[in-house]
Amino acid sequence: MTGSWSGRVARPATLLAVLLTVTVGVGGCRDAPGEPVRIRIATGSPTAVYHAFGESLATILNRELPGVRASVVVTAASAENVRLVGSGQAELGFTQADVLPTDTSAEPRVAAIARVYDDQLHLVASGAGPVHTMADLLGRRVSVGAAGSGTEITANRLLDVAGLGGDDQVSRYRLGLDQSVAALRSGRIDAFFFSGGLPVRAIADLAEGSPTRIVDLGAWTEPLRERYGEVYVSRDIPRSVYGVDPVTTVADPNFLIVGANLPESLVRDVTRLLMERRSELAAAHPAAGRMSPRSAIATSPLPLHPGAAAWYRAAKP
């Protein structure tokens, strides 16, 4: 009798346990979050503008887009960033305009989200050294930027138009920003190029700690435009930026780019946050605060991603 009663109780209990397991299992499947959407942002040197901008943008995307996991990738900068985004190894990236392909007939692998600010080309030398002009680079040791950087492309173009393109005229070193600063401090090089938005923290730290000169490059904007196109413009670096003599230099627009095949809805959200959180981005670096919806759409020769274009149309800049 006892065994029979136990059997009758066990069956409903077993059934209840099965039902609870199924219910919890189904509920768990329904509520379980999917895989996060990964957004890797290709930037540059940790002490340069791309990295500061990218870190702040990643923080905003992680906070405000549920299901997104954004992170920053340290790179050699522009040229490498275009390659990473174009090959799907990064979803977003920063690049100078002069690094981008000019052939617009091919199907683009990357598209633009925004023109974010202009890079200024810095030619930095010791304040006590012999380099005062481009001509003074003849026979000198000069860092032209890291391999795969936009700096390297712009600096080599400038050396060419200045008649210093031969290997026997300038000893070229392919050093990143931090390596260039260290090499100049130790006397292993005589000058270095770096292209970045104002101010570049590593250059500001150098100028604060030792006599530093930034060479005026304003005379070379037109020769660069004549040979390589109208992407280059002249911009001033005032004394207030680094505490050194003011100069005019060559500037180059900067774009935030994205893989051309990314979903429109995701890119639209990224564009919205990029524009709506400008004050927060500017707190990370002043260059980010120079964006506006009106200036951001000037991304020629690169097309705007359809998701970005949709946001700008709705915003009516």
Contacts in CASP RR format, 6 or more apart in sequence:
PFRMAT RR
TARGET T0000
AUTHOR 0000-0000-0000
METHOD contacts of the structure
MODEL  1
MTGSWSGRVARPATLLAVLLTVTVGVGGCRDAPGEPVRIRIATGSPTAVY
HAFGESLATILNRELPGVRASVVVTAASAENVRLVGSGQAELGFTQADVL
PTDTSAEPRVAAIARVYDDQLHLVASGAGPVHTMADLLGRRVSVGAAGSG
TEITANRLLDVAGLGGDDQVSRYRLGLDQSVAALRSGRIDAFFFSGGLPV
RAIADLAEGSPTRIVDLGAWTEPLRERYGEVYVSRDIPRSVYGVDPVTTV
ADPNFLIVGANLPESLVRDVTRLLMERRSELAAAHPAAGRMSPRSAIATS
PLPLHPGAAAWYRAAKP
33 67 0 8 1.000
34 67 0 8 1.000
36 67 0 8 1.000
36 68 0 8 1.000
36 69 0 8 1.000
37 65 0 8 1.000
37 67 0 8 1.000
37 68 0 8 1.000
37 69 0 8 1.000
37 266 0 8 1.000
38 69 0 8 1.000
38 70 0 8 1.000
38 71 0 8 1.000
38 91 0 8 1.000
39 58 0 8 1.000
39 61 0 8 1.000
39 68 0 8 1.000
39 69 0 8 1.000
39 70 0 8 1.000
39 71 0 8 1.000
39 91 0 8 1.000
39 92 0 8 1.000
39 270 0 8 1.000
40 70 0 8 1.000
40 71 0 8 1.000
40 72 0 8 1.000
40 73 0 8 1.000
40 84 0 8 1.000
40 89 0 8 1.000
40 90 0 8 1.000
40 91 0 8 1.000
40 92 0 8 1.000
41 54 0 8 1.000
41 57 0 8 1.000
41 58 0 8 1.000
41 70 0 8 1.000
41 71 0 8 1.000
41 72 0 8 1.000
41 73 0 8 1.000
41 90 0 8 1.000
41 91 0 8 1.000
41 92 0 8 1.000
41 93 0 8 1.000
42 73 0 8 1.000
42 75 0 8 1.000
42 80 0 8 1.000
42 81 0 8 1.000
42 84 0 8 1.000
42 85 0 8 1.000
42 90 0 8 1.000
42 92 0 8 1.000
42 93 0 8 1.000
42 94 0 8 1.000
43 50 0 8 1.000
43 51 0 8 1.000
43 53 0 8 1.000
43 54 0 8 1.000
43 55 0 8 1.000
43 72 0 8 1.000
43 73 0 8 1.000
43 74 0 8 1.000
43 75 0 8 1.000
43 77 0 8 1.000
43 81 0 8 1.000
43 93 0 8 1.000
43 94 0 8 1.000
44 50 0 8 1.000
44 51 0 8 1.000
44 74 0 8 1.000
44 75 0 8 1.000
44 76 0 8 1.000
44 77 0 8 1.000
44 81 0 8 1.000
44 94 0 8 1.000
44 149 0 8 1.000
45 51 0 8 1.000
45 74 0 8 1.000
45 77 0 8 1.000
45 146 0 8 1.000
45 176 0 8 1.000
45 177 0 8 1.000
45 178 0 8 1.000
45 202 0 8 1.000
46 74 0 8 1.000
46 178 0 8 1.000
47 177 0 8 1.000
47 178 0 8 1.000
47 200 0 8 1.000
47 201 0 8 1.000
47 202 0 8 1.000
47 205 0 8 1.000
48 77 0 8 1.000
48 177 0 8 1.000
48 194 0 8 1.000
48 196 0 8 1.000
48 200 0 8 1.000
48 201 0 8 1.000
48 202 0 8 1.000
49 117 0 8 1.000
49 196 0 8 1.000
49 197 0 8 1.000
49 200 0 8 1.000
49 285 0 8 1.000
49 287 0 8 1.000
50 77 0 8 1.000
50 81 0 8 1.000
50 93 0 8 1.000
50 94 0 8 1.000
51 72 0 8 1.000
51 74 0 8 1.000
52 201 0 8 1.000
52 284 0 8 1.000
52 285 0 8 1.000
53 94 0 8 1.000
53 116 0 8 1.000
53 281 0 8 1.000
53 284 0 8 1.000
53 285 0 8 1.000
53 287 0 8 1.000
53 288 0 8 1.000
54 72 0 8 1.000
54 94 0 8 1.000
54 284 0 8 1.000
55 72 0 8 1.000
55 284 0 8 1.000
56 280 0 8 1.000
56 281 0 8 1.000
56 283 0 8 1.000
56 284 0 8 1.000
56 285 0 8 1.000
56 288 0 8 1.000
57 70 0 8 1.000
57 92 0 8 1.000
57 273 0 8 1.000
57 274 0 8 1.000
57 281 0 8 1.000
58 70 0 8 1.000
58 71 0 8 1.000
58 72 0 8 1.000
59 70 0 8 1.000
60 273 0 8 1.000
60 277 0 8 1.000
60 280 0 8 1.000
60 281 0 8 1.000
61 68 0 8 1.000
61 70 0 8 1.000
61 270 0 8 1.000
61 273 0 8 1.000
62 68 0 8 1.000
62 69 0 8 1.000
62 70 0 8 1.000
64 273 0 8 1.000
65 269 0 8 1.000
65 270 0 8 1.000
65 273 0 8 1.000
68 266 0 8 1.000
73 84 0 8 1.000
73 90 0 8 1.000
75 81 0 8 1.000
75 84 0 8 1.000
76 146 0 8 1.000
76 147 0 8 1.000
76 148 0 8 1.000
76 149 0 8 1.000
76 176 0 8 1.000
77 94 0 8 1.000
77 95 0 8 1.000
77 146 0 8 1.000
77 148 0 8 1.000
77 149 0 8 1.000
77 150 0 8 1.000
77 151 0 8 1.000
78 94 0 8 1.000
78 95 0 8 1.000
78 96 0 8 1.000
78 99 0 8 1.000
78 148 0 8 1.000
78 149 0 8 1.000
78 150 0 8 1.000
78 151 0 8 1.000
78 153 0 8 1.000
79 95 0 8 1.000
79 99 0 8 1.000
79 148 0 8 1.000
79 149 0 8 1.000
79 150 0 8 1.000
79 152 0 8 1.000
79 153 0 8 1.000
80 148 0 8 1.000
80 149 0 8 1.000
81 90 0 8 1.000
81 93 0 8 1.000
81 94 0 8 1.000
81 95 0 8 1.000
81 257 0 8 1.000
82 95 0 8 1.000
82 99 0 8 1.000
82 100 0 8 1.000
82 110 0 8 1.000
82 257 0 8 1.000
83 89 0 8 1.000
84 90 0 8 1.000
84 93 0 8 1.000
85 91 0 8 1.000
85 92 0 8 1.000
85 93 0 8 1.000
85 109 0 8 1.000
85 110 0 8 1.000
85 257 0 8 1.000
85 258 0 8 1.000
85 259 0 8 1.000
86 109 0 8 1.000
86 110 0 8 1.000
86 259 0 8 1.000
86 260 0 8 1.000
87 109 0 8 1.000
88 259 0 8 1.000
91 258 0 8 1.000
91 259 0 8 1.000
91 262 0 8 1.000
92 113 0 8 1.000
92 256 0 8 1.000
92 257 0 8 1.000
92 258 0 8 1.000
92 259 0 8 1.000
92 270 0 8 1.000
93 256 0 8 1.000
93 257 0 8 1.000
93 258 0 8 1.000
94 116 0 8 1.000
94 254 0 8 1.000
94 255 0 8 1.000
94 256 0 8 1.000
94 257 0 8 1.000
95 150 0 8 1.000
95 254 0 8 1.000
95 255 0 8 1.000
95 257 0 8 1.000
96 119 0 8 1.000
96 150 0 8 1.000
96 153 0 8 1.000
96 154 0 8 1.000
96 195 0 8 1.000
96 252 0 8 1.000
96 253 0 8 1.000
96 254 0 8 1.000
96 255 0 8 1.000
97 231 0 8 1.000
97 252 0 8 1.000
97 253 0 8 1.000
97 254 0 8 1.000
97 255 0 8 1.000
97 301 0 8 1.000
97 302 0 8 1.000
98 150 0 8 1.000
98 153 0 8 1.000
98 154 0 8 1.000
98 157 0 8 1.000
98 228 0 8 1.000
98 231 0 8 1.000
98 232 0 8 1.000
98 252 0 8 1.000
99 150 0 8 1.000
99 153 0 8 1.000
100 255 0 8 1.000
100 301 0 8 1.000
100 302 0 8 1.000
101 301 0 8 1.000
102 301 0 8 1.000
104 301 0 8 1.000
104 303 0 8 1.000
107 260 0 8 1.000
108 260 0 8 1.000
108 302 0 8 1.000
108 303 0 8 1.000
109 259 0 8 1.000
109 260 0 8 1.000
110 257 0 8 1.000
110 258 0 8 1.000
110 259 0 8 1.000
110 260 0 8 1.000
110 302 0 8 1.000
111 257 0 8 1.000
111 258 0 8 1.000
111 259 0 8 1.000
111 260 0 8 1.000
111 302 0 8 1.000
111 303 0 8 1.000
111 304 0 8 1.000
111 305 0 8 1.000
111 306 0 8 1.000
111 308 0 8 1.000
112 255 0 8 1.000
112 256 0 8 1.000
112 257 0 8 1.000
112 258 0 8 1.000
112 299 0 8 1.000
112 302 0 8 1.000
112 303 0 8 1.000
112 304 0 8 1.000
112 305 0 8 1.000
112 308 0 8 1.000
113 255 0 8 1.000
113 256 0 8 1.000
113 257 0 8 1.000
113 258 0 8 1.000
113 267 0 8 1.000
113 270 0 8 1.000
113 271 0 8 1.000
113 274 0 8 1.000
113 304 0 8 1.000
113 305 0 8 1.000
113 308 0 8 1.000
114 255 0 8 1.000
114 256 0 8 1.000
114 271 0 8 1.000
114 274 0 8 1.000
114 275 0 8 1.000
114 291 0 8 1.000
114 296 0 8 1.000
114 297 0 8 1.000
114 299 0 8 1.000
114 308 0 8 1.000
115 253 0 8 1.000
115 254 0 8 1.000
115 255 0 8 1.000
115 291 0 8 1.000
115 295 0 8 1.000
115 296 0 8 1.000
115 297 0 8 1.000
115 298 0 8 1.000
115 299 0 8 1.000
116 254 0 8 1.000
116 255 0 8 1.000
116 256 0 8 1.000
116 287 0 8 1.000
116 288 0 8 1.000
116 290 0 8 1.000
116 291 0 8 1.000
116 296 0 8 1.000
117 197 0 8 1.000
117 253 0 8 1.000
117 254 0 8 1.000
117 287 0 8 1.000
117 288 0 8 1.000
117 289 0 8 1.000
117 290 0 8 1.000
117 291 0 8 1.000
118 197 0 8 1.000
118 233 0 8 1.000
118 235 0 8 1.000
118 251 0 8 1.000
118 252 0 8 1.000
118 253 0 8 1.000
118 254 0 8 1.000
118 290 0 8 1.000
119 195 0 8 1.000
119 196 0 8 1.000
119 197 0 8 1.000
119 251 0 8 1.000
119 252 0 8 1.000
119 253 0 8 1.000
119 254 0 8 1.000
120 195 0 8 1.000
120 196 0 8 1.000
120 197 0 8 1.000
120 198 0 8 1.000
120 235 0 8 1.000
120 237 0 8 1.000
120 249 0 8 1.000
120 250 0 8 1.000
120 251 0 8 1.000
121 151 0 8 1.000
121 154 0 8 1.000
121 155 0 8 1.000
121 158 0 8 1.000
121 193 0 8 1.000
121 194 0 8 1.000
121 195 0 8 1.000
121 196 0 8 1.000
121 217 0 8 1.000
121 249 0 8 1.000
121 250 0 8 1.000
121 251 0 8 1.000
121 252 0 8 1.000
122 193 0 8 1.000
122 194 0 8 1.000
122 195 0 8 1.000
122 196 0 8 1.000
122 200 0 8 1.000
122 203 0 8 1.000
122 214 0 8 1.000
122 237 0 8 1.000
122 249 0 8 1.000
123 131 0 8 1.000
123 134 0 8 1.000
123 191 0 8 1.000
123 192 0 8 1.000
123 193 0 8 1.000
123 214 0 8 1.000
123 215 0 8 1.000
123 217 0 8 1.000
123 249 0 8 1.000
124 180 0 8 1.000
124 184 0 8 1.000
124 191 0 8 1.000
124 192 0 8 1.000
124 193 0 8 1.000
124 194 0 8 1.000
124 203 0 8 1.000
124 206 0 8 1.000
124 212 0 8 1.000
124 213 0 8 1.000
124 214 0 8 1.000
124 215 0 8 1.000
125 131 0 8 1.000
125 132 0 8 1.000
125 184 0 8 1.000
125 190 0 8 1.000
125 191 0 8 1.000
125 212 0 8 1.000
125 213 0 8 1.000
125 214 0 8 1.000
125 215 0 8 1.000
126 184 0 8 1.000
126 187 0 8 1.000
126 190 0 8 1.000
126 210 0 8 1.000
126 211 0 8 1.000
126 212 0 8 1.000
126 213 0 8 1.000
127 211 0 8 1.000
127 212 0 8 1.000
127 213 0 8 1.000
128 211 0 8 1.000
129 190 0 8 1.000
129 213 0 8 1.000
130 136 0 8 1.000
130 140 0 8 1.000
130 190 0 8 1.000
131 137 0 8 1.000
131 140 0 8 1.000
131 190 0 8 1.000
131 191 0 8 1.000
131 213 0 8 1.000
131 215 0 8 1.000
132 213 0 8 1.000
132 215 0 8 1.000
133 215 0 8 1.000
133 216 0 8 1.000
134 158 0 8 1.000
134 162 0 8 1.000
134 164 0 8 1.000
134 215 0 8 1.000
134 217 0 8 1.000
134 220 0 8 1.000
135 162 0 8 1.000
137 159 0 8 1.000
137 162 0 8 1.000
137 164 0 8 1.000
137 170 0 8 1.000
137 190 0 8 1.000
137 191 0 8 1.000
138 164 0 8 1.000
138 169 0 8 1.000
138 170 0 8 1.000
139 169 0 8 1.000
139 170 0 8 1.000
139 171 0 8 1.000
140 170 0 8 1.000
140 171 0 8 1.000
140 189 0 8 1.000
140 190 0 8 1.000
140 191 0 8 1.000
141 171 0 8 1.000
141 173 0 8 1.000
141 188 0 8 1.000
141 189 0 8 1.000
141 190 0 8 1.000
142 170 0 8 1.000
142 171 0 8 1.000
142 172 0 8 1.000
142 173 0 8 1.000
142 189 0 8 1.000
142 190 0 8 1.000
142 191 0 8 1.000
142 192 0 8 1.000
142 193 0 8 1.000
143 172 0 8 1.000
143 173 0 8 1.000
143 174 0 8 1.000
143 175 0 8 1.000
143 176 0 8 1.000
143 179 0 8 1.000
143 180 0 8 1.000
143 183 0 8 1.000
143 184 0 8 1.000
143 189 0 8 1.000
143 191 0 8 1.000
143 192 0 8 1.000
143 193 0 8 1.000
144 151 0 8 1.000
144 152 0 8 1.000
144 155 0 8 1.000
144 156 0 8 1.000
144 159 0 8 1.000
144 172 0 8 1.000
144 173 0 8 1.000
144 174 0 8 1.000
144 192 0 8 1.000
144 193 0 8 1.000
145 151 0 8 1.000
145 152 0 8 1.000
145 155 0 8 1.000
145 173 0 8 1.000
145 174 0 8 1.000
145 175 0 8 1.000
145 176 0 8 1.000
145 177 0 8 1.000
145 180 0 8 1.000
145 192 0 8 1.000
145 193 0 8 1.000
145 194 0 8 1.000
146 152 0 8 1.000
146 174 0 8 1.000
146 175 0 8 1.000
146 176 0 8 1.000
146 177 0 8 1.000
146 179 0 8 1.000
147 174 0 8 1.000
149 176 0 8 1.000
149 195 0 8 1.000
150 195 0 8 1.000
151 176 0 8 1.000
151 193 0 8 1.000
151 194 0 8 1.000
151 195 0 8 1.000
151 196 0 8 1.000
152 174 0 8 1.000
154 193 0 8 1.000
154 195 0 8 1.000
154 250 0 8 1.000
154 252 0 8 1.000
155 193 0 8 1.000
155 195 0 8 1.000
156 165 0 8 1.000
156 172 0 8 1.000
157 224 0 8 1.000
157 227 0 8 1.000
157 228 0 8 1.000
158 193 0 8 1.000
158 217 0 8 1.000
158 220 0 8 1.000
158 224 0 8 1.000
158 250 0 8 1.000
159 165 0 8 1.000
159 166 0 8 1.000
159 169 0 8 1.000
159 170 0 8 1.000
160 227 0 8 1.000
161 220 0 8 1.000
161 223 0 8 1.000
161 224 0 8 1.000
161 227 0 8 1.000
162 220 0 8 1.000
162 223 0 8 1.000
163 169 0 8 1.000
164 170 0 8 1.000
173 180 0 8 1.000
173 183 0 8 1.000
173 189 0 8 1.000
173 192 0 8 1.000
175 183 0 8 1.000
175 189 0 8 1.000
175 192 0 8 1.000
176 194 0 8 1.000
177 194 0 8 1.000
177 200 0 8 1.000
177 202 0 8 1.000
178 202 0 8 1.000
180 189 0 8 1.000
180 192 0 8 1.000
180 194 0 8 1.000
181 192 0 8 1.000
181 202 0 8 1.000
181 203 0 8 1.000
181 205 0 8 1.000
181 206 0 8 1.000
183 189 0 8 1.000
183 192 0 8 1.000
184 190 0 8 1.000
184 191 0 8 1.000
184 192 0 8 1.000
184 206 0 8 1.000
185 206 0 8 1.000
185 210 0 8 1.000
191 215 0 8 1.000
194 200 0 8 1.000
194 202 0 8 1.000
194 203 0 8 1.000
195 252 0 8 1.000
196 254 0 8 1.000
196 287 0 8 1.000
197 254 0 8 1.000
197 285 0 8 1.000
197 287 0 8 1.000
198 237 0 8 1.000
198 241 0 8 1.000
198 286 0 8 1.000
198 287 0 8 1.000
199 241 0 8 1.000
199 242 0 8 1.000
199 286 0 8 1.000
203 212 0 8 1.000
203 214 0 8 1.000
203 242 0 8 1.000
204 241 0 8 1.000
204 242 0 8 1.000
206 212 0 8 1.000
207 242 0 8 1.000
207 243 0 8 1.000
207 244 0 8 1.000
212 242 0 8 1.000
212 244 0 8 1.000
213 244 0 8 1.000
213 245 0 8 1.000
214 237 0 8 1.000
214 242 0 8 1.000
214 244 0 8 1.000
214 245 0 8 1.000
214 247 0 8 1.000
214 249 0 8 1.000
215 247 0 8 1.000
216 247 0 8 1.000
216 248 0 8 1.000
216 249 0 8 1.000
217 247 0 8 1.000
217 248 0 8 1.000
217 249 0 8 1.000
217 250 0 8 1.000
218 234 0 8 1.000
218 247 0 8 1.000
218 248 0 8 1.000
218 249 0 8 1.000
218 250 0 8 1.000
220 250 0 8 1.000
221 232 0 8 1.000
221 233 0 8 1.000
221 234 0 8 1.000
221 250 0 8 1.000
224 232 0 8 1.000
224 250 0 8 1.000
225 231 0 8 1.000
225 232 0 8 1.000
231 252 0 8 1.000
231 253 0 8 1.000
232 250 0 8 1.000
232 251 0 8 1.000
232 252 0 8 1.000
233 250 0 8 1.000
233 251 0 8 1.000
233 252 0 8 1.000
234 248 0 8 1.000
234 249 0 8 1.000
234 250 0 8 1.000
234 251 0 8 1.000
235 248 0 8 1.000
235 249 0 8 1.000
235 250 0 8 1.000
235 251 0 8 1.000
236 246 0 8 1.000
236 247 0 8 1.000
236 248 0 8 1.000
236 249 0 8 1.000
237 246 0 8 1.000
237 247 0 8 1.000
237 248 0 8 1.000
237 249 0 8 1.000
238 246 0 8 1.000
239 245 0 8 1.000
239 246 0 8 1.000
253 298 0 8 1.000
255 299 0 8 1.000
255 302 0 8 1.000
256 274 0 8 1.000
257 302 0 8 1.000
258 267 0 8 1.000
258 270 0 8 1.000
258 305 0 8 1.000
258 308 0 8 1.000
259 305 0 8 1.000
260 305 0 8 1.000
262 305 0 8 1.000
264 305 0 8 1.000
264 306 0 8 1.000
264 307 0 8 1.000
264 310 0 8 1.000
265 307 0 8 1.000
267 305 0 8 1.000
267 306 0 8 1.000
267 307 0 8 1.000
267 308 0 8 1.000
268 307 0 8 1.000
268 308 0 8 1.000
268 310 0 8 1.000
268 311 0 8 1.000
270 308 0 8 1.000
271 307 0 8 1.000
271 308 0 8 1.000
271 311 0 8 1.000
271 312 0 8 1.000
272 311 0 8 1.000
274 281 0 8 1.000
274 291 0 8 1.000
274 296 0 8 1.000
275 291 0 8 1.000
275 293 0 8 1.000
275 296 0 8 1.000
275 311 0 8 1.000
275 315 0 8 1.000
278 288 0 8 1.000
278 289 0 8 1.000
278 291 0 8 1.000
278 292 0 8 1.000
279 289 0 8 1.000
281 288 0 8 1.000
281 289 0 8 1.000
281 291 0 8 1.000
282 288 0 8 1.000
282 289 0 8 1.000
292 317 0 8 1.000
293 312 0 8 1.000
293 315 0 8 1.000
293 317 0 8 1.000
294 317 0 8 1.000
296 312 0 8 1.000
296 317 0 8 1.000
297 304 0 8 1.000
297 312 0 8 1.000
297 317 0 8 1.000
304 312 0 8 1.000
END
